[in-house]
Amino acid sequence: MVLAASLGAAGLALLWTPFAGWWAMPGTDMTPAGHFLVGFRYLPTVAWAPLLAAVTVSYHRRHRAAARTAAPATGR
């Protein structure tokens, strides 16, 4: 589960990171308001990869800690 989510976060980062610099790219065929609106609309997709990575790390920490406390003691 953690491996799949980690690979998904990496894939999303590769896919959407170029759109983080939307405002730096020249938009010759758009009005300034349209350029801003399109860039603003892409922000959630740019934030998707880091948010997925944060949730994946949190899930892994939570379940790793739960597995350690649930393990039976083998000492006699």
N, CA, C and O atoms as a MOPAC input file, in Angstrom:
PM7 MOZYME 1SCF
protein

 N      0.82400 1    -1.18600 1     0.00000 1
 C      0.00000 1     0.00000 1     0.00000 1
 C      0.87000 1     1.25300 1     0.00000 1
 O      0.61400 1     2.20000 1    -0.74400 1
 N      1.89300 1     1.24800 1     0.83700 1
 C      2.76000 1     2.42000 1     0.93000 1
 C      3.58900 1     2.56700 1    -0.34200 1
 O      3.82300 1     3.68500 1    -0.80200 1
 N      4.02700 1     1.46500 1    -0.90700 1
 C      4.82200 1     1.52100 1    -2.13200 1
 C      3.99900 1     2.08900 1    -3.28700 1
 O      4.49200 1     2.92200 1    -4.04800 1
 N      2.77200 1     1.65000 1    -3.41800 1
 C      1.91400 1     2.14200 1    -4.49900 1
 C      1.64300 1     3.63800 1    -4.34900 1
 O      1.68500 1     4.37600 1    -5.33300 1
 N      1.36700 1     4.08300 1    -3.13800 1
 C      1.11700 1     5.50400 1    -2.91400 1
 C      2.38200 1     6.32700 1    -3.13500 1
 O      2.30800 1     7.44600 1    -3.64400 1
 N      3.53400 1     5.79200 1    -2.76200 1
 C      4.79800 1     6.49600 1    -2.98800 1
 C      5.08800 1     6.63500 1    -4.47900 1
 O      5.50000 1     7.69800 1    -4.94300 1
 N      4.87000 1     5.55900 1    -5.22000 1
 C      5.06100 1     5.63100 1    -6.66700 1
 C      4.05500 1     6.57600 1    -7.32200 1
 O      4.38500 1     7.27900 1    -8.27800 1
 N      2.84200 1     6.58900 1    -6.81000 1
 C      1.83600 1     7.51300 1    -7.32200 1
 C      2.21800 1     8.96000 1    -7.06600 1
 O      2.04600 1     9.80800 1    -7.94100 1
 N      2.73100 1     9.25400 1    -5.88200 1
 C      3.16000 1    10.62000 1    -5.56400 1
 C      4.32500 1    11.03900 1    -6.45200 1
 O      4.37800 1    12.17900 1    -6.91300 1
 N      5.25800 1    10.12200 1    -6.69300 1
 C      6.39500 1    10.43300 1    -7.56700 1
 C      5.92500 1    10.67300 1    -9.00700 1
 O      6.38900 1    11.59800 1    -9.67400 1
 N      5.01400 1     9.84200 1    -9.46800 1
 C      4.47800 1    10.02200 1   -10.81700 1
 C      3.72500 1    11.33300 1   -10.97700 1
 O      3.87300 1    12.02600 1   -11.98400 1
 N      2.92400 1    11.66500 1    -9.98700 1
 C      2.19900 1    12.93400 1   -10.03500 1
 C      3.14800 1    14.12600 1   -10.00200 1
 O      2.91400 1    15.13200 1   -10.67200 1
 N      4.21400 1    14.01100 1    -9.22500 1
 C      5.19400 1    15.09400 1    -9.16200 1
 C      5.85000 1    15.29100 1   -10.53300 1
 O      6.03700 1    16.42400 1   -10.97800 1
 N      6.19600 1    14.19400 1   -11.19500 1
 C      6.78900 1    14.31000 1   -12.53100 1
 C      5.80300 1    14.87800 1   -13.54500 1
 O      6.18600 1    15.62400 1   -14.44600 1
 N      4.53900 1    14.52100 1   -13.39300 1
 C      3.52200 1    14.94700 1   -14.34900 1
 C      3.13700 1    16.41400 1   -14.18000 1
 O      3.03100 1    17.14000 1   -15.16900 1
 N      2.92800 1    16.85600 1   -12.94900 1
 C      2.33900 1    18.17600 1   -12.70800 1
 C      3.31500 1    19.26200 1   -12.28600 1
 O      2.94100 1    20.43500 1   -12.29200 1
 N      4.54300 1    18.93100 1   -11.92100 1
 C      5.48100 1    19.95700 1   -11.46500 1
 C      5.77000 1    21.02300 1   -12.52600 1
 O      5.93800 1    22.18600 1   -12.15900 1
 N      5.83700 1    20.69400 1   -13.81000 1
 C      6.07800 1    21.77300 1   -14.78400 1
 C      5.01400 1    22.87700 1   -14.76900 1
 O      5.28700 1    24.00400 1   -15.17900 1
 N      3.80900 1    22.56000 1   -14.30000 1
 C      2.76300 1    23.57200 1   -14.25300 1
 C      2.90000 1    24.51600 1   -13.06400 1
 O      2.16100 1    25.49700 1   -12.96900 1
 N      3.83100 1    24.23600 1   -12.15800 1
 C      4.03100 1    25.11700 1   -11.00800 1
 C      4.54000 1    26.47800 1   -11.45200 1
 O      4.28600 1    27.48200 1   -10.78600 1
 N      5.24500 1    26.52100 1   -12.55100 1
 C      5.75900 1    27.79700 1   -13.05600 1
 C      4.89600 1    28.41800 1   -14.13000 1
 O      5.39900 1    29.12300 1   -15.00500 1
 N      3.59300 1    28.16300 1   -14.07200 1
 C      2.67900 1    28.67000 1   -15.09200 1
 C      2.77100 1    30.17700 1   -15.24600 1
 O      2.72200 1    30.68800 1   -16.36500 1
 N      2.90300 1    30.88600 1   -14.15000 1
 C      2.90800 1    32.33900 1   -14.22600 1
 C      4.19000 1    32.86300 1   -14.86900 1
 O      4.20700 1    33.98500 1   -15.37500 1
 N      5.24900 1    32.08300 1   -14.86000 1
 C      6.50300 1    32.51200 1   -15.48000 1
 C      6.51000 1    32.25800 1   -16.98500 1
 O      7.31800 1    32.84300 1   -17.70700 1
 N      5.61800 1    31.39300 1   -17.46400 1
 C      5.57300 1    31.08800 1   -18.89700 1
 C      4.81800 1    32.19100 1   -19.63100 1
 O      3.77900 1    32.65500 1   -19.16000 1
 N      5.33200 1    32.60800 1   -20.77000 1
 C      4.61100 1    33.64600 1   -21.52200 1
 C      3.34300 1    33.07900 1   -22.15700 1
 O      3.35500 1    31.98400 1   -22.72100 1
 N      2.27900 1    33.81700 1   -22.06100 1
 C      1.00600 1    33.41200 1   -22.65100 1
 C      0.59900 1    34.42100 1   -23.70900 1
 O     -0.12500 1    35.37300 1   -23.41600 1
 N      1.05500 1    34.22100 1   -24.92700 1
 C      0.82200 1    35.20800 1   -25.97500 1
 C     -0.61900 1    35.21800 1   -26.47700 1
 O     -1.10000 1    36.24600 1   -26.95200 1
 N     -1.30400 1    34.09500 1   -26.37900 1
 C     -2.66300 1    34.02700 1   -26.91400 1
 C     -3.73000 1    34.14100 1   -25.83100 1
 O     -4.88600 1    33.79700 1   -26.07500 1
 N     -3.36700 1    34.61900 1   -24.63500 1
 C     -4.32300 1    34.74200 1   -23.53700 1
 C     -4.29500 1    36.15700 1   -22.97700 1
 O     -3.28000 1    36.85100 1   -23.03100 1
 N     -5.42300 1    36.55600 1   -22.44600 1
 C     -5.45200 1    37.83000 1   -21.73200 1
 C     -4.76300 1    37.63700 1   -20.38700 1
 O     -4.62100 1    36.49900 1   -19.94100 1
 N     -4.33300 1    38.69800 1   -19.73000 1
 C     -3.72400 1    38.53000 1   -18.40800 1
 C     -4.66300 1    37.86400 1   -17.40000 1
 O     -4.22400 1    37.05400 1   -16.58300 1
 N     -5.94000 1    38.20100 1   -17.45700 1
 C     -6.90000 1    37.57800 1   -16.53300 1
 C     -7.05800 1    36.08600 1   -16.84400 1
 O     -7.14200 1    35.27200 1   -15.92400 1
 N     -7.10000 1    35.72600 1   -18.11300 1
 C     -7.21700 1    34.32600 1   -18.49600 1
 C     -5.97700 1    33.53800 1   -18.11600 1
 O     -6.07300 1    32.39100 1   -17.67900 1
 N     -4.82200 1    34.14600 1   -18.28200 1
 C     -3.56600 1    33.50600 1   -17.89800 1
 C     -3.54800 1    33.23500 1   -16.39700 1
 O     -3.14900 1    32.15300 1   -15.96600 1
 N     -3.97500 1    34.20600 1   -15.60500 1
 C     -4.03600 1    34.03200 1   -14.15300 1
 C     -5.04400 1    32.96000 1   -13.77000 1
 O     -4.76700 1    32.12900 1   -12.90500 1
 N     -6.20400 1    32.97000 1   -14.40200 1
 C     -7.25600 1    32.00900 1   -14.07300 1
 C     -6.82500 1    30.57200 1   -14.38200 1
 O     -7.06200 1    29.67300 1   -13.57600 1
 N     -6.20600 1    30.35200 1   -15.51700 1
 C     -5.75000 1    29.00500 1   -15.86500 1
 C     -4.67500 1    28.55100 1   -14.88400 1
 O     -4.69900 1    27.40500 1   -14.43500 1
 N     -3.73700 1    29.42500 1   -14.54700 1
 C     -2.70400 1    29.08100 1   -13.57300 1
 C     -3.28900 1    28.76400 1   -12.21400 1
 O     -2.85100 1    27.82600 1   -11.54800 1
 N     -4.27000 1    29.53500 1   -11.80100 1
 C     -4.92300 1    29.30700 1   -10.50900 1
 C     -5.68000 1    27.98300 1   -10.50900 1
 O     -5.72400 1    27.29500 1    -9.48900 1
 N     -6.27200 1    27.62400 1   -11.63900 1
 C     -7.02200 1    26.37200 1   -11.72500 1
 C     -6.11200 1    25.14400 1   -11.67700 1
 O     -6.55200 1    24.06800 1   -11.27200 1
 N     -4.85300 1    25.29200 1   -12.08300 1
 C     -3.90700 1    24.17800 1   -12.04600 1
 C     -3.25400 1    23.99200 1   -10.67800 1
 O     -2.59900 1    22.97300 1   -10.45600 1
 N     -3.40700 1    24.93200 1    -9.76400 1
 C     -2.76800 1    24.81500 1    -8.45300 1
 C     -3.14300 1    23.53900 1    -7.69500 1
 O     -2.24600 1    22.91900 1    -7.12300 1
 N     -4.40000 1    23.10800 1    -7.65200 1
 C     -4.70300 1    21.85600 1    -6.93700 1
 C     -3.98700 1    20.63900 1    -7.51300 1
 O     -3.59800 1    19.74400 1    -6.76300 1
 N     -3.80800 1    20.59000 1    -8.82100 1
 C     -3.10900 1    19.45000 1    -9.40000 1
 C     -1.62400 1    19.48800 1    -9.07000 1
 O     -0.99100 1    18.44300 1    -8.92100 1
 N     -1.06700 1    20.68500 1    -8.95700 1
 C      0.34300 1    20.82500 1    -8.57200 1
 C      0.52300 1    20.40800 1    -7.11200 1
 O      1.54000 1    19.80900 1    -6.76200 1
 N     -0.45200 1    20.71900 1    -6.26400 1
 C     -0.36800 1    20.38600 1    -4.83400 1
 C     -0.71100 1    18.92400 1    -4.54700 1
 O     -0.47100 1    18.45000 1    -3.43700 1
 N     -1.25300 1    18.21600 1    -5.49900 1
 C     -1.69100 1    16.83700 1    -5.29600 1
 C     -0.53200 1    15.92100 1    -4.90300 1
 O     -0.67700 1    15.12500 1    -3.97600 1
 N      0.60300 1    16.01100 1    -5.57600 1
 C      1.74000 1    15.12400 1    -5.29000 1
 C      2.30100 1    15.32400 1    -3.88000 1
 O      2.46400 1    14.33600 1    -3.16300 1
 N      2.60300 1    16.54900 1    -3.44800 1
 C      3.12600 1    16.69300 1    -2.08500 1
 C      2.11000 1    16.30700 1    -1.00700 1
 O      2.48600 1    15.78100 1     0.04100 1
 N      0.83300 1    16.56700 1    -1.26000 1
 C     -0.18000 1    16.17700 1    -0.28100 1
 C     -0.30400 1    14.65600 1    -0.19800 1
 O     -0.44100 1    14.11200 1     0.89800 1
 N     -0.25900 1    13.97000 1    -1.32500 1
 C     -0.29600 1    12.50800 1    -1.32500 1
 C      0.93100 1    11.94200 1    -0.62400 1
 O      0.82400 1    10.96400 1     0.11700 1
 N      2.08600 1    12.54100 1    -0.84800 1
 C      3.30700 1    12.08200 1    -0.17700 1
 C      3.19300 1    12.27500 1     1.33800 1
 O      3.60500 1    11.39800 1     2.09800 1
 N      2.64800 1    13.39300 1     1.78400 1
 C      2.49300 1    13.63800 1     3.21700 1
 C      1.52600 1    12.63900 1     3.85300 1
 O      1.78800 1    12.13600 1     4.94600 1
 N      0.43100 1    12.35300 1     3.18900 1
 C     -0.53800 1    11.38700 1     3.70600 1
 C      0.07000 1     9.98200 1     3.72700 1
 O     -0.19400 1     9.20900 1     4.64800 1
 N      0.87300 1     9.65000 1     2.72900 1
 C      1.52600 1     8.34300 1     2.67700 1
 C      2.49900 1     8.16700 1     3.83300 1
 O      2.51800 1     7.11600 1     4.47400 1
 N      3.30300 1     9.18500 1     4.10200 1
 C      4.25100 1     9.11700 1     5.21900 1
 C      3.49700 1     9.00300 1     6.54600 1
 O      3.88900 1     8.22700 1     7.41700 1
 N      2.43100 1     9.76400 1     6.69900 1
 C      1.63800 1     9.70200 1     7.92600 1
 C      1.02100 1     8.31200 1     8.11400 1
 O      1.04400 1     7.76700 1     9.21700 1
 N      0.47700 1     7.74400 1     7.04700 1
 C     -0.11200 1     6.40400 1     7.10600 1
 C      0.94000 1     5.37600 1     7.51000 1
 O      0.69700 1     4.52400 1     8.36500 1
 N      2.11700 1     5.46800 1     6.88100 1
 C      3.18400 1     4.51200 1     7.17500 1
 C      3.63100 1     4.61700 1     8.63300 1
 O      3.82800 1     3.59600 1     9.29100 1
 N      3.79000 1     5.82600 1     9.14000 1
 C      4.20100 1     6.00500 1    10.54200 1
 C      3.15200 1     5.46200 1    11.50700 1
 O      3.48100 1     4.78800 1    12.48400 1
 N      1.89500 1     5.76100 1    11.22500 1
 C      0.81000 1     5.29900 1    12.09600 1
 C      0.73600 1     3.78300 1    12.14000 1
 O      0.63900 1     3.19500 1    13.21700 1
 N      0.77900 1     3.15600 1    10.99000 1
 C      0.62500 1     1.70300 1    10.94700 1
 C      1.87800 1     0.96900 1    11.39600 1
 O      1.78100 1    -0.14300 1    11.91400 1
 N      3.03100 1     1.55000 1    11.21400 1
 C      4.26300 1     0.94100 1    11.72100 1
 C      4.27000 1     0.98100 1    13.24400 1
 O      4.67400 1     0.00800 1    13.88200 1
 N      3.82900 1     2.09400 1    13.83900 1
 C      3.77200 1     2.20600 1    15.29500 1
 C      2.71700 1     1.25700 1    15.86900 1
 O      2.92700 1     0.66200 1    16.92600 1
 N      1.58900 1     1.11400 1    15.17900 1
 C      0.53800 1     0.21500 1    15.65300 1
 C      1.00700 1    -1.23700 1    15.58700 1
 O      0.66300 1    -2.03600 1    16.45800 1
 N      1.78000 1    -1.58300 1    14.57400 1
 C      2.28100 1    -2.95600 1    14.45100 1
 C      3.29400 1    -3.25600 1    15.55500 1
 O      3.36200 1    -4.39000 1    16.03000 1
 N      4.06700 1    -2.27900 1    15.96300 1
 C      5.05000 1    -2.50100 1    17.02400 1
 C      4.37900 1    -2.71300 1    18.37700 1
 O      4.81400 1    -3.56100 1    19.15500 1
 N      3.33300 1    -1.95800 1    18.66500 1
 C      2.66000 1    -2.09800 1    19.95400 1
 C      1.77100 1    -3.32400 1    19.99000 1
 O      1.50300 1    -3.84600 1    21.07200 1
 N      1.30000 1    -3.80600 1    18.83600 1
 C      0.41500 1    -4.97200 1    18.81000 1
 C      1.18400 1    -6.28200 1    18.78500 1
 O      0.58600 1    -7.34200 1    18.97300 1
 N      2.48700 1    -6.24100 1    18.56000 1
 C      3.27400 1    -7.47600 1    18.48700 1
 C      3.34300 1    -8.11300 1    19.87800 1
 O      3.61000 1    -7.42600 1    20.86400 1
 N      3.10500 1    -9.41900 1    19.95500 1
 C      3.14700 1   -10.08600 1    21.27300 1
 C      4.58300 1   -10.14400 1    21.79900 1
 O      5.54000 1   -10.27100 1    21.03600 1
 N      4.70000 1   -10.05000 1    23.09400 1
 C      6.02300 1   -10.14900 1    23.73400 1
 C      6.45300 1   -11.61500 1    23.74000 1
 O      5.67600 1   -12.49400 1    24.11300 1
 N      7.69300 1   -11.87000 1    23.32600 1
 C      8.18500 1   -13.24200 1    23.25100 1
 C      9.12300 1   -13.57100 1    24.41400 1
 O      9.57500 1   -14.70900 1    24.54000 1
 N      9.41500 1   -12.59600 1    25.25200 1
 C     10.32500 1   -12.84700 1    26.37500 1
 C      9.65900 1   -13.66000 1    27.49300 1
 O      8.47100 1   -13.49100 1    27.76500 1
 N     10.42600 1   -14.53400 1    28.13100 1
 C      9.85200 1   -15.36000 1    29.20600 1
 C     10.48800 1   -15.03900 1    30.50600 1
 O     10.13800 1   -15.63100 1    31.52700 1

